[in-house]
Amino acid sequence: MENQRPYEVLLSFEGEEDTCGFTNNLYKALTNRGIHTFIDDKETLSEGNEITPLLVKVIQQSKIAIIVFSGNYASSSFCLEVLSSIVDNFQLQNSKFIFPVFYNINSSDVGKQSGPYYETAFVNHEEMLKENKEKVVKWRNALSHVADLYGWHFEPG
């Protein structure tokens, strides 16, 4: 990545959930228009649930983050760590933008961590992270912040 030009867009999503190819199609559309886009792939960018230095660098250099929220997004502690890192980094610089995409999920469920997916995910996170409640609070705050931003709602089909 050292010799590459900086990424303009970071595309973050829950990789286990296909979302009918939505994220892949969005990535192709951006790159086909010459927008240097990084697609977040937790298989190569995580060490356990920790964000690698490569992903930290991409977050720092990207001007735009597109977060694709789906039903399983909040179940992934890795996705929540990435989101939290994006929010922390982007809040420091007014020239960066976060655009949420709500794919077959209600933005209020994301913001309030309610509904069948997000409420269950956070019950599980709170159980698993009893000794680190601050992390769960940070994740909740990041979700609430991004859900309040202007975003797009998509349904399959």
CYANA upper distance limits for C-alpha pairs under 8 A (distance plus 0.5 A):
  6 PRO  CA     36 HIS  CA      8.10
  6 PRO  CA     58 VAL  CA      8.29
  6 PRO  CA     61 GLN  CA      6.61
  6 PRO  CA     62 SER  CA      7.51
  7 TYR  CA     36 HIS  CA      5.67
  7 TYR  CA     37 THR  CA      6.22
  7 TYR  CA     38 PHE  CA      6.83
  7 TYR  CA     58 VAL  CA      7.17
  7 TYR  CA     61 GLN  CA      6.88
  7 TYR  CA     62 SER  CA      5.67
  7 TYR  CA     63 LYS  CA      8.18
  8 GLU  CA     35 ILE  CA      7.10
  8 GLU  CA     36 HIS  CA      5.90
  8 GLU  CA     37 THR  CA      6.52
  8 GLU  CA     38 PHE  CA      8.49
  8 GLU  CA     61 GLN  CA      7.95
  8 GLU  CA     62 SER  CA      5.25
  8 GLU  CA     63 LYS  CA      5.72
  8 GLU  CA     64 ILE  CA      6.74
  9 VAL  CA     35 ILE  CA      7.83
  9 VAL  CA     36 HIS  CA      7.00
  9 VAL  CA     37 THR  CA      5.20
  9 VAL  CA     38 PHE  CA      6.68
  9 VAL  CA     62 SER  CA      5.86
  9 VAL  CA     63 LYS  CA      6.59
  9 VAL  CA     64 ILE  CA      5.21
  9 VAL  CA     65 ALA  CA      6.10
  9 VAL  CA     66 ILE  CA      7.71
 10 LEU  CA     37 THR  CA      6.38
 10 LEU  CA     38 PHE  CA      5.36
 10 LEU  CA     39 ILE  CA      6.67
 10 LEU  CA     40 ASP  CA      7.62
 10 LEU  CA     58 VAL  CA      7.73
 10 LEU  CA     59 ILE  CA      7.48
 10 LEU  CA     62 SER  CA      6.61
 10 LEU  CA     64 ILE  CA      6.77
 10 LEU  CA     65 ALA  CA      5.17
 10 LEU  CA     66 ILE  CA      6.71
 11 LEU  CA     27 TYR  CA      7.94
 11 LEU  CA     37 THR  CA      7.53
 11 LEU  CA     38 PHE  CA      6.51
 11 LEU  CA     39 ILE  CA      5.38
 11 LEU  CA     40 ASP  CA      6.44
 11 LEU  CA     65 ALA  CA      6.43
 11 LEU  CA     66 ILE  CA      5.44
 11 LEU  CA     67 ILE  CA      6.64
 11 LEU  CA     68 VAL  CA      8.14
 12 SER  CA     39 ILE  CA      6.99
 12 SER  CA     40 ASP  CA      5.64
 12 SER  CA     65 ALA  CA      7.82
 12 SER  CA     66 ILE  CA      6.72
 12 SER  CA     67 ILE  CA      5.38
 12 SER  CA     68 VAL  CA      6.67
 12 SER  CA     79 CYS  CA      8.11
 12 SER  CA     82 VAL  CA      8.40
 13 PHE  CA     23 THR  CA      7.94
 13 PHE  CA     40 ASP  CA      7.46
 13 PHE  CA     67 ILE  CA      6.53
 13 PHE  CA     68 VAL  CA      5.41
 13 PHE  CA     69 PHE  CA      7.05
 13 PHE  CA     70 SER  CA      8.29
 13 PHE  CA     73 TYR  CA      7.40
 13 PHE  CA     79 CYS  CA      7.57
 14 GLU  CA     68 VAL  CA      8.13
 14 GLU  CA     69 PHE  CA      8.10
 14 GLU  CA     70 SER  CA      7.75
 14 GLU  CA     72 ASN  CA      7.16
 14 GLU  CA     73 TYR  CA      5.54
 14 GLU  CA     76 SER  CA      7.62
 14 GLU  CA     79 CYS  CA      6.96
 15 GLY  CA     41 ASP  CA      7.29
 15 GLY  CA     42 LYS  CA      7.57
 17 GLU  CA     70 SER  CA      8.28
 17 GLU  CA     72 ASN  CA      7.37
 18 ASP  CA     22 PHE  CA      8.09
 18 ASP  CA     23 THR  CA      8.45
 19 THR  CA     23 THR  CA      7.61
 19 THR  CA     70 SER  CA      8.02
 19 THR  CA    103 TYR  CA      7.96
 19 THR  CA    156 PRO  CA      8.15
 20 CYS  CA    156 PRO  CA      7.66
 21 GLY  CA     25 ASN  CA      6.54
 22 PHE  CA     26 LEU  CA      6.64
 23 THR  CA     27 TYR  CA      6.62
 23 THR  CA     68 VAL  CA      7.90
 24 ASN  CA     28 LYS  CA      6.71
 25 ASN  CA     29 ALA  CA      6.59
 26 LEU  CA     30 LEU  CA      6.73
 27 TYR  CA     31 THR  CA      6.69
 27 TYR  CA     37 THR  CA      7.46
 27 TYR  CA     39 ILE  CA      7.62
 28 LYS  CA     32 ASN  CA      6.32
 29 ALA  CA     33 ARG  CA      6.93
 30 LEU  CA     34 GLY  CA      7.21
 30 LEU  CA     35 ILE  CA      5.84
 30 LEU  CA     36 HIS  CA      8.10
 30 LEU  CA     37 THR  CA      7.32
 31 THR  CA     35 ILE  CA      5.48
 31 THR  CA     36 HIS  CA      6.53
 31 THR  CA     37 THR  CA      6.72
 38 PHE  CA     58 VAL  CA      8.07
 40 ASP  CA     45 LEU  CA      7.87
 40 ASP  CA     55 LEU  CA      8.45
 41 ASP  CA     45 LEU  CA      6.55
 42 LYS  CA     46 SER  CA      5.99
 42 LYS  CA     78 PHE  CA      7.88
 45 LEU  CA     51 ILE  CA      7.01
 45 LEU  CA     52 THR  CA      6.15
 45 LEU  CA     54 LEU  CA      7.74
 45 LEU  CA     55 LEU  CA      6.86
 46 SER  CA     50 GLU  CA      6.07
 46 SER  CA     51 ILE  CA      5.63
 46 SER  CA     52 THR  CA      6.10
 46 SER  CA     78 PHE  CA      7.99
 47 GLU  CA     51 ILE  CA      7.04
 47 GLU  CA     52 THR  CA      6.97
 49 ASN  CA     77 SER  CA      7.09
 49 ASN  CA     78 PHE  CA      5.54
 49 ASN  CA     81 GLU  CA      8.19
 50 GLU  CA     78 PHE  CA      7.52
 50 GLU  CA     81 GLU  CA      8.07
 51 ILE  CA     55 LEU  CA      6.79
 51 ILE  CA     56 VAL  CA      7.28
 51 ILE  CA     78 PHE  CA      8.04
 51 ILE  CA     81 GLU  CA      7.83
 51 ILE  CA     82 VAL  CA      7.49
 52 THR  CA     56 VAL  CA      6.90
 53 PRO  CA     57 LYS  CA      6.67
 54 LEU  CA     58 VAL  CA      6.85
 55 LEU  CA     59 ILE  CA      6.64
 56 VAL  CA     60 GLN  CA      6.72
 56 VAL  CA     85 SER  CA      8.39
 57 LYS  CA     61 GLN  CA      6.71
 58 VAL  CA     62 SER  CA      6.40
 59 ILE  CA     85 SER  CA      8.12
 59 ILE  CA     86 ILE  CA      6.60
 59 ILE  CA     89 ASN  CA      7.78
 60 GLN  CA     89 ASN  CA      7.02
 62 SER  CA     96 LYS  CA      8.22
 63 LYS  CA     95 SER  CA      7.59
 63 LYS  CA     96 LYS  CA      5.25
 63 LYS  CA     97 PHE  CA      6.94
 64 ILE  CA     96 LYS  CA      6.23
 64 ILE  CA     97 PHE  CA      5.33
 64 ILE  CA     98 ILE  CA      6.26
 64 ILE  CA     99 PHE  CA      7.96
 65 ALA  CA     86 ILE  CA      8.03
 65 ALA  CA     97 PHE  CA      6.89
 65 ALA  CA     98 ILE  CA      5.26
 65 ALA  CA     99 PHE  CA      6.70
 66 ILE  CA     98 ILE  CA      6.42
 66 ILE  CA     99 PHE  CA      5.32
 66 ILE  CA    100 PRO  CA      6.26
 66 ILE  CA    101 VAL  CA      7.56
 67 ILE  CA     83 LEU  CA      8.36
 67 ILE  CA     98 ILE  CA      7.87
 67 ILE  CA     99 PHE  CA      6.84
 67 ILE  CA    100 PRO  CA      5.34
 67 ILE  CA    101 VAL  CA      6.44
 68 VAL  CA    100 PRO  CA      6.64
 68 VAL  CA    101 VAL  CA      5.18
 68 VAL  CA    102 PHE  CA      6.64
 68 VAL  CA    103 TYR  CA      7.08
 69 PHE  CA     73 TYR  CA      6.23
 69 PHE  CA    100 PRO  CA      7.60
 69 PHE  CA    101 VAL  CA      6.41
 69 PHE  CA    102 PHE  CA      5.47
 69 PHE  CA    103 TYR  CA      6.33
 69 PHE  CA    105 ILE  CA      7.69
 69 PHE  CA    110 VAL  CA      8.33
 70 SER  CA    102 PHE  CA      6.89
 70 SER  CA    103 TYR  CA      5.59
 70 SER  CA    104 ASN  CA      6.84
 70 SER  CA    105 ILE  CA      6.40
 71 GLY  CA    103 TYR  CA      8.39
 71 GLY  CA    104 ASN  CA      7.79
 71 GLY  CA    105 ILE  CA      6.70
 71 GLY  CA    117 TYR  CA      6.06
 71 GLY  CA    118 TYR  CA      7.85
 72 ASN  CA     76 SER  CA      7.53
 72 ASN  CA    117 TYR  CA      7.14
 72 ASN  CA    118 TYR  CA      8.36
 73 TYR  CA     79 CYS  CA      7.03
 73 TYR  CA     80 LEU  CA      8.26
 74 ALA  CA     79 CYS  CA      7.68
 74 ALA  CA     80 LEU  CA      7.04
 74 ALA  CA    117 TYR  CA      8.03
 74 ALA  CA    118 TYR  CA      6.26
 74 ALA  CA    121 ALA  CA      6.35
 74 ALA  CA    122 PHE  CA      7.91
 75 SER  CA    117 TYR  CA      8.35
 75 SER  CA    118 TYR  CA      7.86
 75 SER  CA    121 ALA  CA      5.32
 75 SER  CA    122 PHE  CA      8.08
 75 SER  CA    125 HIS  CA      8.47
 76 SER  CA     80 LEU  CA      6.93
 77 SER  CA     81 GLU  CA      6.60
 77 SER  CA    125 HIS  CA      8.37
 78 PHE  CA     82 VAL  CA      6.74
 79 CYS  CA     83 LEU  CA      6.59
 80 LEU  CA     84 SER  CA      6.51
 80 LEU  CA    139 TRP  CA      6.35
 81 GLU  CA     85 SER  CA      6.64
 81 GLU  CA    139 TRP  CA      7.70
 82 VAL  CA     86 ILE  CA      6.62
 83 LEU  CA     87 VAL  CA      6.66
 83 LEU  CA    139 TRP  CA      8.23
 83 LEU  CA    142 ALA  CA      7.19
 83 LEU  CA    143 LEU  CA      8.23
 84 SER  CA     88 ASP  CA      6.64
 84 SER  CA    138 LYS  CA      7.40
 84 SER  CA    139 TRP  CA      6.50
 84 SER  CA    142 ALA  CA      5.95
 85 SER  CA     89 ASN  CA      6.58
 86 ILE  CA     90 PHE  CA      6.33
 87 VAL  CA     91 GLN  CA      6.41
 87 VAL  CA    142 ALA  CA      6.80
 87 VAL  CA    146 VAL  CA      8.38
 88 ASP  CA     92 LEU  CA      7.31
 89 ASN  CA     93 GLN  CA      7.68
 90 PHE  CA     94 ASN  CA      7.68
 90 PHE  CA     96 LYS  CA      6.17
 90 PHE  CA     97 PHE  CA      7.56
 90 PHE  CA     98 ILE  CA      8.29
 91 GLN  CA     96 LYS  CA      8.47
 98 ILE  CA    146 VAL  CA      7.80
 98 ILE  CA    149 LEU  CA      8.27
 99 PHE  CA    146 VAL  CA      8.38
 99 PHE  CA    149 LEU  CA      7.70
 99 PHE  CA    150 TYR  CA      7.39
 99 PHE  CA    151 GLY  CA      6.19
 99 PHE  CA    152 TRP  CA      8.48
100 PRO  CA    146 VAL  CA      7.12
100 PRO  CA    147 ALA  CA      7.48
100 PRO  CA    149 LEU  CA      7.63
100 PRO  CA    150 TYR  CA      7.68
100 PRO  CA    151 GLY  CA      5.25
100 PRO  CA    152 TRP  CA      7.03
101 VAL  CA    151 GLY  CA      6.08
101 VAL  CA    152 TRP  CA      5.31
101 VAL  CA    153 HIS  CA      6.44
101 VAL  CA    154 PHE  CA      7.85
102 PHE  CA    106 ASN  CA      7.11
102 PHE  CA    107 SER  CA      6.75
102 PHE  CA    151 GLY  CA      7.78
102 PHE  CA    152 TRP  CA      6.56
102 PHE  CA    153 HIS  CA      5.22
102 PHE  CA    154 PHE  CA      6.63
103 TYR  CA    153 HIS  CA      6.54
103 TYR  CA    154 PHE  CA      5.34
103 TYR  CA    155 GLU  CA      6.45
103 TYR  CA    156 PRO  CA      8.16
104 ASN  CA    153 HIS  CA      7.82
104 ASN  CA    154 PHE  CA      6.38
104 ASN  CA    155 GLU  CA      5.21
104 ASN  CA    156 PRO  CA      7.19
105 ILE  CA    109 ASP  CA      7.74
105 ILE  CA    110 VAL  CA      8.20
105 ILE  CA    153 HIS  CA      8.34
106 ASN  CA    110 VAL  CA      7.20
106 ASN  CA    153 HIS  CA      8.40
107 SER  CA    111 GLY  CA      6.69
107 SER  CA    147 ALA  CA      6.20
108 SER  CA    112 LYS  CA      6.33
108 SER  CA    113 GLN  CA      8.28
108 SER  CA    114 SER  CA      8.13
108 SER  CA    147 ALA  CA      7.53
109 ASP  CA    113 GLN  CA      5.74
109 ASP  CA    114 SER  CA      5.07
109 ASP  CA    115 GLY  CA      5.94
109 ASP  CA    118 TYR  CA      7.14
110 VAL  CA    114 SER  CA      7.32
110 VAL  CA    118 TYR  CA      7.05
110 VAL  CA    143 LEU  CA      6.74
110 VAL  CA    144 SER  CA      7.45
110 VAL  CA    147 ALA  CA      6.64
111 GLY  CA    140 ARG  CA      8.34
111 GLY  CA    143 LEU  CA      5.97
111 GLY  CA    144 SER  CA      4.48
111 GLY  CA    145 HIS  CA      7.73
111 GLY  CA    146 VAL  CA      7.99
111 GLY  CA    147 ALA  CA      5.39
111 GLY  CA    148 ASP  CA      7.46
112 LYS  CA    144 SER  CA      6.93
113 GLN  CA    118 TYR  CA      5.27
113 GLN  CA    119 GLU  CA      5.68
113 GLN  CA    122 PHE  CA      7.65
113 GLN  CA    140 ARG  CA      7.73
113 GLN  CA    143 LEU  CA      8.30
114 SER  CA    118 TYR  CA      5.79
114 SER  CA    119 GLU  CA      4.90
115 GLY  CA    119 GLU  CA      6.17
115 GLY  CA    120 THR  CA      8.47
116 PRO  CA    120 THR  CA      6.76
117 TYR  CA    121 ALA  CA      6.65
118 TYR  CA    122 PHE  CA      6.71
119 GLU  CA    123 VAL  CA      6.77
120 THR  CA    124 ASN  CA      6.83
121 ALA  CA    125 HIS  CA      6.73
122 PHE  CA    126 GLU  CA      6.42
122 PHE  CA    136 VAL  CA      8.36
123 VAL  CA    127 GLU  CA      6.78
124 ASN  CA    128 MET  CA      6.66
125 HIS  CA    129 LEU  CA      6.33
125 HIS  CA    136 VAL  CA      7.44
126 GLU  CA    130 LYS  CA      6.25
126 GLU  CA    133 LYS  CA      7.43
126 GLU  CA    136 VAL  CA      7.18
129 LEU  CA    133 LYS  CA      6.68
129 LEU  CA    135 LYS  CA      8.42
129 LEU  CA    136 VAL  CA      7.95
132 ASN  CA    136 VAL  CA      7.74
133 LYS  CA    137 VAL  CA      6.80
134 GLU  CA    138 LYS  CA      6.61
135 LYS  CA    139 TRP  CA      6.76
136 VAL  CA    140 ARG  CA      6.66
137 VAL  CA    141 ASN  CA      6.63
138 LYS  CA    142 ALA  CA      6.70
139 TRP  CA    143 LEU  CA      6.73
140 ARG  CA    144 SER  CA      6.64
141 ASN  CA    145 HIS  CA      6.54
142 ALA  CA    146 VAL  CA      6.72
143 LEU  CA    147 ALA  CA      6.44
144 SER  CA    148 ASP  CA      6.85
145 HIS  CA    149 LEU  CA      7.48
147 ALA  CA    151 GLY  CA      8.32
